[in-house]
């Protein structure tokens, strides 16, 4: 009898027990070489016997895999709801050449139905020998076809585990309906990023990929019945010249989990109706109509009617590079970040070279990078980008994050509402991951809000006050970055306004800056004020400061409102001056 004989292999391990395995095997008298001794491994604090009759290479591999540890797997199965009360779990172990995950599952769940994929008879016999030697309930050896049948023909909860899940069963998983996929849990590794549409709506998932990326999800956190996917809310009002191109660019090939919600905000050019006809056969695009309420109102409405776990906001006159939002959504899944973003550039059709870069191309050129899919990724800290241009349109947000922090667009602000939204989201977020190679194309044209020179710039003063109030209510530890952003914004608006509006804006801004100084102390803002380029601002600030010189500082200054803070009041005063 030799170990090359399959029958001998089965007999050699058939009658071993926990006690027997600790006794040295006697040398057979008819053989001149000693019989291999049993060995032990420690798995989940239990000693398991590896029968000496096993192939030496198999024992060595099992020992090595056991020494590598099972902490990640143990953490997963002990922290996610694999089954509901009264359900029977089936485990499909799709791990070739490594029985440790299956043995771990058997120790944790002794009586669960466990199917183990094996490459051939020898591998199956080795696993059977270990289970017999340790009095474990035998595993059911099976083929890929048998596992596929369990997924397609049965209805109970299934845990798919092992490195080969998507390699061997990916096509089967892709063909399952949502109802069946909701019963599945997946614990696997992959050499490449598995897109979100191939994962969800599975209940529990942990996919570990190269470069440290891991998609972690547990059904226990699905407190709201939201669809696992991304909705892109496009606020549109009389944007017929740009809207079709915008929507076409947002759709991602092969990704039905990335959808577009166009909010027709009271358009009078028929653009909403035309778009609805154009995409009538594409379920990824829907058009919602509402009375005109402004861009902030339209963005909030798009978020309100969305049922997705992630949300993005895009301007109707812009467009993006192919696949941008699919990659951002996947990056959000694998990073867990509340906010992720792409790069951006400018597009001006009037130029011979219509695309030209933003300032951040140079700013982040030397930043450390890693890889996600086939693209570079930057990891940015919120306070690094909080002072920059508001760019809410190239970001993907976790919906639960926005809801928990009660961050919305201020609907009483009819221009530049993205400014305060960016401040609040980046303050509440942690790190922000960025895919700089993907580009959001920020179209330049005469109808943009940012190019208007009218009273709408006075909304900035209202939003400045919102920032101060929130900083006090939430106890922000350092107001300096926000002071820098405010000073930059004052300088920009004062350079954009019509001449007859500049004095009123600068006086109101000076009054506000005095309030910041009274709230947080002069050191927070006064050394920044020379950055406001208009030559008269310094005089206005000095005048406003002298008016309240004897008034005590304190947080109540955040609630001080000047009479020129609202655009409607500015318009009324301008009209009165013209009338007289």
C-alpha positions in Angstrom: 0.0 0.0 0.0 1.5 3.4 -1.0 0.3 7.0 -0.8 0.0 7.0 -4.6 -2.8 4.6 -4.3 -6.1 6.6 -3.8 -7.7 3.7 -1.9 -4.7 3.7 0.5 -5.1 7.5 0.9 -8.7 7.1 2.1 -7.9 4.2 4.5 -4.9 6.0 5.9 -7.0 8.8 7.3 -10.3 7.0 7.8 -10.0 6.0 11.5 -7.9 8.8 13.0 -9.3 10.5 16.1 -8.3 13.5 18.1 -6.5 11.2 20.6 -4.9 8.9 18.0 -3.4 11.9 16.2 -1.1 12.7 19.1 0.6 9.3 19.2 3.6 8.7 16.9 2.8 6.2 14.2 4.6 2.9 14.4 6.9 2.0 11.6 5.5 -0.7 9.3 7.8 -3.7 9.5 7.7 -4.4 5.8 8.9 -0.8 4.9 12.5 0.4 5.4 11.5 4.1 5.7 9.4 5.6 8.5 5.8 6.5 8.0 5.1 10.3 8.0 3.9 11.6 11.4 0.7 13.5 12.0 1.1 17.2 12.3 -1.1 19.9 13.9 -2.3 23.4 13.0 -4.1 25.9 15.2 -7.3 27.3 13.7 -9.7 29.4 15.8 -7.8 28.4 18.9 -8.5 24.7 18.2 -5.8 22.2 17.3 -6.5 20.3 14.2 -4.7 17.2 13.0 -3.2 17.0 9.6 -2.9 13.2 9.0 0.6 11.9 8.2 -0.9 10.0 5.3 -1.6 13.3 3.5 0.7 14.5 0.7 3.6 16.5 2.3 3.0 19.4 -0.1 -0.7 19.6 0.8 0.2 19.6 4.5 2.8 22.3 4.1 0.3 24.5 2.2 -2.4 24.1 4.7 0.0 25.0 7.5 1.1 28.1 5.7 -2.5 29.2 5.0 -3.4 28.6 8.6 -0.5 30.7 9.9 -1.6 33.5 7.6 -4.6 33.9 9.8 -8.4 34.1 9.3 -9.0 37.4 11.1 -10.6 39.2 8.2 -12.9 36.3 7.4 -13.8 35.9 11.0 -14.6 39.6 11.3 -16.8 39.4 8.3 -19.0 36.4 9.1 -19.4 37.5 12.7 -20.4 41.1 11.9 -22.9 40.7 9.0 -26.5 39.2 9.1 -25.9 36.1 6.9 -29.4 34.8 7.6 -32.7 35.8 9.2 -34.5 33.8 11.9 -35.8 30.5 10.6 -33.6 30.5 7.5 -31.0 27.8 6.6 -27.6 29.1 5.3 -25.7 27.4 2.4 -22.0 28.1 2.1 -20.4 27.8 -1.4 -16.6 27.8 -0.9 -15.0 28.8 -4.2 -11.4 28.7 -3.0 -9.2 26.3 -5.0 -6.0 24.8 -3.4 -6.7 26.3 0.1 -9.1 24.5 2.4 -8.6 26.9 5.4 -11.7 29.1 4.6 -13.9 26.0 4.4 -12.4 24.4 7.6 -12.9 27.8 9.4 -16.5 27.9 8.3 -17.0 24.4 9.5 -15.6 25.2 12.9 -17.7 28.3 13.2 -20.9 26.7 11.8 -20.6 22.9 12.5 -23.9 21.9 10.9 -24.4 24.3 8.1 -24.6 23.0 4.5 -21.1 23.6 3.1 -20.2 22.9 -0.5 -16.5 22.9 -1.4 -15.2 23.4 -4.9 -12.3 21.0 -5.6 -10.0 20.7 -8.5 -9.9 16.9 -8.5 -10.2 13.7 -6.5 -6.8 14.2 -4.7 -7.8 17.6 -3.3 -11.2 16.3 -2.2 -9.6 13.3 -0.5 -7.2 15.5 1.4 -10.0 17.7 2.8 -12.0 14.7 3.7 -9.0 13.2 5.5 -8.7 16.3 7.7 -12.4 16.5 8.5 -12.5 12.7 9.4 -9.3 13.0 11.5 -10.9 15.8 13.6 -14.5 14.5 13.8 -15.9 17.4 11.8 -19.1 17.2 9.8 -17.9 16.3 6.2 -17.9 18.9 3.5 -19.8 18.3 0.3 -17.3 18.3 -2.6 -18.8 19.7 -5.8 -18.2 21.2 -9.2 -18.8 24.7 -10.5 -21.9 23.5 -12.3 -23.4 22.2 -9.0 -22.7 25.6 -7.4 -24.3 27.4 -10.3 -27.4 25.3 -9.9 -27.6 26.2 -6.2 -27.5 29.9 -7.1 -30.0 29.6 -10.0 -32.5 27.1 -8.7 -32.6 27.6 -5.0 -33.9 30.5 -2.9 -32.3 30.4 0.5 -29.5 32.6 1.8 -26.0 31.8 0.4 -22.5 32.8 1.5 -20.1 32.8 -1.4 -16.5 32.7 -0.2 -13.1 32.3 -1.8 -10.8 34.0 -4.2 -12.4 32.5 -7.3 -16.0 33.8 -6.8 -16.1 36.2 -9.7 -13.6 34.3 -11.9 -15.7 31.1 -11.8 -19.2 32.2 -11.0 -19.2 35.8 -12.2 -21.4 35.2 -15.3 -23.9 33.2 -13.1 -24.1 36.1 -10.6 -24.6 38.6 -13.4 -27.6 36.7 -14.7 -29.4 36.5 -11.4 -32.4 38.7 -10.7 -32.3 41.3 -7.9 -34.6 39.2 -5.6 -32.1 36.3 -5.7 -29.0 38.5 -5.3 -30.5 40.1 -2.2 -30.1 36.7 -0.5 -26.4 36.5 -1.2 -23.3 37.4 0.8 -19.9 37.5 -0.8 -16.4 37.3 0.8 -13.7 37.3 -1.8 -10.5 38.8 -3.2 -10.0 39.9 -6.8 -7.1 41.1 -8.9 -9.2 43.8 -10.4 -12.0 46.2 -9.1 -15.4 44.6 -9.4 -17.8 47.3 -10.5 -20.8 48.1 -8.3 -23.4 46.9 -10.7 -21.9 43.4 -10.6 -22.0 43.4 -6.8 -25.3 44.9 -5.7 -28.0 44.3 -4.5 -26.2 41.5 -2.7 -26.8 41.7 1.0 -23.3 41.6 2.5 -20.1 42.0 0.7 -16.3 42.2 1.3 -14.1 42.3 -1.8 -10.4 42.9 -1.3 -8.5 44.2 -4.3 -4.8 45.2 -5.0 -3.5 48.5 -3.7 -5.5 48.2 -0.5 -9.0 48.8 -2.0 -11.9 47.0 -0.2 -15.6 47.1 -0.8 -17.3 46.5 2.5 -21.1 46.5 2.9 -23.5 45.0 5.4 -27.2 44.7 5.0 -27.5 45.8 8.6 -26.8 49.4 7.6 -29.5 49.5 4.9 -31.9 51.3 7.2 -33.5 53.0 4.3 -34.8 51.1 1.3 -32.5 52.7 -1.2 -31.3 51.3 -4.5 -27.5 50.6 -4.6 -26.4 53.0 -7.3 -25.8 56.6 -8.3 -28.4 59.2 -9.4 -27.1 62.3 -11.1 -29.4 65.3 -10.6 -29.3 67.8 -13.4 -30.9 71.1 -12.7 -32.1 72.5 -16.0 -34.0 75.7 -16.9 -34.2 76.7 -20.6 -30.9 74.8 -21.3 -32.0 73.2 -24.6 -28.8 74.3 -26.3 -26.7 72.1 -24.0 -28.9 69.6 -22.2 -28.9 66.7 -24.7 -25.1 66.7 -24.9 -24.9 66.9 -21.1 -27.1 63.9 -20.5 -25.5 61.8 -23.2 -22.1 62.3 -21.6 -23.3 61.3 -18.1 -24.5 57.9 -19.2 -22.0 55.1 -18.7 -21.7 52.1 -21.0 -22.9 48.9 -19.4 -23.9 50.6 -16.2 -27.6 50.6 -15.4 -26.8 51.5 -11.8 -25.7 55.0 -12.9 -28.8 57.0 -13.8 -29.8 60.6 -14.6 -32.6 62.6 -13.1 -33.2 65.8 -15.1 -35.2 68.4 -13.1 -36.9 70.7 -15.5 -37.2 73.8 -13.3 -40.0 75.6 -15.1 -38.4 75.8 -18.6 -40.2 77.7 -21.2 -38.2 76.5 -24.2 -39.6 73.0 -24.4 -36.2 71.5 -23.5 -37.6 69.1 -20.9 -40.3 67.7 -23.2 -37.7 67.3 -26.0 -35.3 65.5 -23.7 -38.0 63.1 -22.4 -38.9 62.2 -26.0 -35.2 61.7 -26.9 -34.6 59.2 -24.0 -38.0 57.7 -23.8 -36.6 54.2 -24.4 -33.7 54.5 -21.9 -34.8 53.7 -18.4 -31.6 55.3 -17.1 -33.0 58.8 -17.8 -36.0 60.4 -16.3 -37.3 63.9 -16.5 -39.1 65.5 -13.5 -40.9 68.8 -14.0 -41.6 71.5 -11.3 -42.4 75.2 -11.2 -39.4 77.4 -11.4 -37.7 77.8 -8.0 -34.1 78.3 -8.8 -31.1 76.0 -9.1 -30.9 75.2 -5.4 -34.6 74.2 -5.5 -34.1 71.9 -8.5 -31.0 70.2 -7.0 -32.9 69.5 -3.7 -35.8 68.2 -5.7 -33.6 65.8 -7.7 -32.2 64.5 -4.4 -35.7 64.2 -3.0 -37.0 62.0 -5.8 -33.9 59.9 -6.0 -33.9 56.4 -4.5 -30.1 55.8 -4.8 -27.5 55.4 -2.1 -25.2 58.0 -3.9 -26.1 61.3 -5.5 -24.3 63.8 -7.8 -25.3 67.3 -9.0 -24.4 68.4 -12.5 -25.1 71.7 -14.3 -27.1 71.3 -17.5 -24.6 73.3 -19.7 -21.6 71.1 -18.9 -20.4 67.6 -19.9 -18.0 65.0 -18.7 -15.4 62.5 -19.9 -16.7 59.0 -20.7 -17.3 56.7 -17.7 -16.5 59.5 -15.2 -19.5 58.9 -12.9 -19.3 55.1 -13.0 -15.7 55.2 -11.9 -16.5 57.8 -9.2 -19.3 55.7 -7.9 -17.0 52.6 -7.7 -14.3 54.7 -6.0 -16.9 55.8 -3.4 -17.8 52.1 -2.8 -14.2 50.9 -2.4 -12.9 53.9 -0.4 -16.0 54.4 1.8 -15.5 58.2 1.4 -18.4 60.6 2.0 -17.2 62.6 -1.0 -15.2 61.7 -4.1 -14.4 63.8 -7.1 -12.9 64.0 -10.6 -10.6 66.6 -12.1 -12.0 69.4 -14.2 -11.1 71.7 -17.0 -12.7 74.6 -18.9 -14.4 74.4 -22.3 -15.0 77.5 -24.4 -16.3 76.8 -27.9 -15.3 80.3 -29.0 -11.6 79.5 -28.7 -9.4 77.7 -31.3 -8.3 75.4 -28.5 -11.6 75.0 -26.5 -10.3 72.9 -23.6 -7.9 74.5 -21.2 -6.8 73.4 -17.7 -7.9 74.6 -14.3 -5.4 75.9 -11.7 -5.4 72.6 -9.8 -3.5 70.9 -12.6 -0.3 72.5 -11.3 -1.5 72.5 -7.6 -1.7 68.8 -7.4 0.9 67.8 -9.9 3.4 66.5 -7.3 0.8 65.0 -5.0 1.3 61.3 -4.1 -0.8 58.9 -6.1 -2.0 55.3 -6.1 -4.0 53.4 -8.6 -7.7 52.6 -8.9 -8.8 50.5 -11.9 -6.4 51.9 -14.6 -6.3 55.5 -13.2 -4.3 57.6 -10.7 -6.0 58.5 -7.4 -5.1 61.4 -5.2 -6.0 61.5 -1.5 -6.9 65.1 -0.5 -7.7 66.5 2.9 -10.8 68.6 3.1 -9.0 71.7 4.4 -6.8 71.6 1.4 -9.6 72.2 -1.0 -12.2 74.0 1.1 -10.8 77.3 0.0 -10.9 76.6 -3.7 -13.5 77.3 -6.3 -16.8 75.6 -5.5 -17.0 72.6 -7.7 -19.9 70.5 -6.4 -20.7 69.4 -9.9 -17.7 67.0 -10.3 -18.4 65.2 -7.0 -20.3 62.1 -5.8 -21.8 62.2 -2.4 -23.0 59.5 -0.1 -26.7 60.1 0.5 -26.7 58.9 4.1 -23.9 61.4 4.8 -25.8 64.4 3.4 -28.9 63.3 5.3 -27.2 62.8 8.6 -25.4 66.1 8.4 -28.6 67.9 7.3 -26.8 69.5 4.3 -29.0 70.9 1.6 -28.9 73.7 -1.0 -30.4 76.9 0.4 -33.5 77.5 -1.7 -33.8 81.2 -0.8 -30.4 81.7 -2.5 -31.0 82.1 -6.2 -27.3 82.2 -7.3 -24.0 80.7 -6.2 -25.8 78.3 -3.8 -23.0 75.7 -4.5 -20.6 77.8 -2.4 -22.1 77.1 0.9 -22.9 73.5 0.0 -19.3 72.9 -0.7 -18.2 74.5 2.5 -20.6 72.4 4.6 -19.9 69.1 2.9 -16.1 69.4 2.9 -16.2 70.5 6.6 -18.2 67.4 7.6 -16.3 64.9 5.3 -13.1 63.2 6.1 -10.6 62.7 3.2 -11.6 63.2 -0.4 -10.4 60.8 -3.1 -9.9 62.3 -6.5 -9.5 60.8 -10.0 -7.7 63.6 -11.8 -7.5 61.9 -15.2 -11.3 62.1 -15.5 -12.4 65.5 -16.4 -15.6 67.4 -15.8 -15.8 70.0 -18.7 -16.9 73.3 -17.2 -18.4 75.1 -20.2 -17.8 78.8 -20.5 -20.5 81.0 -22.1 -22.2 84.4 -21.6 -25.3 83.1 -19.8 -23.4 81.6 -16.8 -24.4 82.9 -13.3 -20.7 83.4 -12.5 -20.5 86.0 -15.4 -23.5 88.0 -14.3 -22.7 91.4 -12.7 -25.9 92.1 -10.9 -27.4 92.1 -7.4 -27.2 88.3 -7.1 -23.7 88.6 -5.7 -25.2 89.9 -2.5 -26.4 86.3 -1.8 -22.8 85.7 -0.9 -23.2 87.8 2.2 -26.1 85.8 3.3 -24.2 82.6 2.8 -21.2 84.0 4.7 -23.5 84.5 7.7 -24.8 80.9 7.3 -21.2 79.7 7.6 -20.5 81.6 10.8 -23.7 80.4 12.4 -23.0 76.8 11.6 -19.4 77.1 12.8 -20.7 78.2 16.2 -23.5 75.6 16.4 -21.2 72.8 15.5 -18.1 74.1 17.3 -15.7 74.2 14.4 -12.2 74.3 15.9 -10.5 76.6 13.4 -12.3 79.3 11.4 -9.2 80.5 9.6 -9.7 78.5 6.4 -13.3 79.8 6.1 -12.1 83.3 6.7 -9.7 82.9 3.8 -12.5 81.6 1.6 -14.7 84.5 2.5 -12.0 87.1 1.8 -11.3 85.5 -1.6 -15.0 85.5 -2.4 -15.5 89.2 -1.5 -12.5 90.1 -3.7 -13.9 88.1 -6.6 -17.5 89.5 -6.4 -16.4 93.1 -6.0 -14.4 92.7 -9.2 -17.4 91.3 -11.0 -20.2 93.7 -10.0 -21.5 96.6 -12.0 -19.9 99.9 -10.9 -23.0 101.2 -9.2 -23.3 98.1 -7.0 -19.7 98.0 -5.7 -19.9 100.5 -2.9 -22.9 98.8 -1.3 -21.3 95.4 -1.6 -18.0 96.5 -0.1 -19.7 98.3 2.8 -21.9 95.3 3.6 -18.8 93.0 3.3 -16.8 95.3 5.6 -19.6 95.1 8.2 -19.6 91.4 8.0 -15.8 91.1 8.4 -16.1 93.3 11.5 -18.6 90.7 12.8 -16.2 87.9 12.1 -13.5 89.8 14.0 -15.8 90.4 16.9 -16.8 86.7 16.9 -13.5 85.0 16.5 -11.0 87.7 17.3 -9.1 90.1 14.9 -6.3 87.6 14.3 -8.6 85.3 12.4 -9.3 87.7 9.6 -7.7 91.1 9.7 -4.3 90.1 8.2 -6.2 88.6 5.3 -8.2 91.8 4.4 -5.4 93.3 2.2 -6.2 90.4 -0.1 -9.4 92.2 -1.1 -8.0 94.1 -4.1 -10.5 97.0 -4.2 -8.7 100.1 -2.9 -11.7 101.4 -1.0 -12.3 98.3 1.2 -9.8 99.2 3.8 -11.6 102.5 4.5 -15.0 100.9 4.7 -13.7 98.3 7.1 -12.1 101.0 9.3 -15.4 103.0 9.4 -17.5 99.9 10.3 -15.0 98.9 13.0 -15.1 102.4 14.6 -18.9 102.3 14.8 -18.8 99.2 17.1 -15.5 99.9 18.9 -17.2 100.0 22.4 -19.4 97.0 21.7 -18.3 93.8 23.4 -17.2 90.8 21.2 -19.1 87.5 21.4 -21.0 84.9 19.4 -24.1 87.1 19.1 -22.3 88.9 16.3 -23.0 85.9 14.0 -26.6 86.9 14.1 -26.1 90.5 13.2 -27.7 91.3 9.8 -27.1 94.5 7.9 -29.8 96.2 5.8 -27.9 95.5 2.6 -27.6 91.7 2.9 -30.4 90.8 0.5 -30.4 91.3 -3.3 -34.1 92.4 -3.2 -33.3 95.3 -0.9 -30.3 96.3 -3.1 -32.6 96.3 -6.1 -35.2 98.4 -4.3 -32.6 101.0 -3.3 -31.2 101.1 -6.8 -34.7 101.7 -8.1 -35.4 104.5 -5.6 -32.1 106.2 -6.5 -33.1 106.2 -10.2 -36.5 107.5 -9.4 -35.2 110.5 -7.5 
